[in-house]
Amino acid sequence: MQNNAHPSYQMLVLIATQKLADKATELFGEMNVPVQHRLGAKGTASSEIMDTLGFGSIDKVLVCSMVPKAFGNEMLEQLHSKLRLDAVNSGIAFTIPLTGATNLLVRMMNGIGSQNKDRKDENTVTNSNYTLVAAIVDRGFSGDVMEAAKAAGAGGGTVLHSRSIDSKEATTFFGMSLQEEKEIVLILAKHESKTEIMRAISEKCGMHSDAKGLVMSLPIDSVMGI
């Protein structure tokens, strides 16, 4: 019987220097990966941690793309090899499982990795011991987030700037005013450290603090560059 079930998908994320992000964009094009987003970012790690993780520059670019799960590990391996993510001043790449996609995106993904139809899909083994912790706080409080996170065992993080698109009726939450300008702090944390890091951030930068922060975590399927 023919299996008509849609394959599962991942969000592939690369955080790297501008030069390596440009190379990654070229590589995505060569491998027919059509959906991409690029965002300017800032690294937050101390100089010692940055040297350890290979982040020698604080200016970063975040590149993300949706790929079929069966193709995600190959993309990570290509990025690791072509961008030399194990070298100093390079970057880090990881995949996040997605629970769904629109029919348009599914059709756009159909050509990716079609030359290797014998890949496994749903049974791809997760090989990461990491979780992505994301904290969304009012602008100017990312430093406080990282101070709390590092005290709980985090290494470094990446800061993205964003703007709220809430309606006027949603400009308050629990009776507190919310700023439109936000900072998103992304931290790759080991599973055993996740809870303590999230608790520390919540206690210092939670909704009842001046930071008006929300903290969440996302699973990581695979990671390269650590």
Secondary structure, DSSP 4 states (H G I P E B T S, - for coil): ----PPPPEEEEEEEE-HHHHHHHHHHHHHTT----EEEEEEE---HHHHHHHT---SEEEEEEEEEEHHHHHHHHHHHHHHHTTTSTT-EEEEEEEES---HHHHHHHTTTTTT-TT---TTPPP---EEEEEEEEETT-HHHHHHHHHHTT----EEEEEE----GGGSEETTEE--SEEEEEEEEEEHHHHHHHHHHHHHHHSTTSTT--EEEEEE-SEEE--
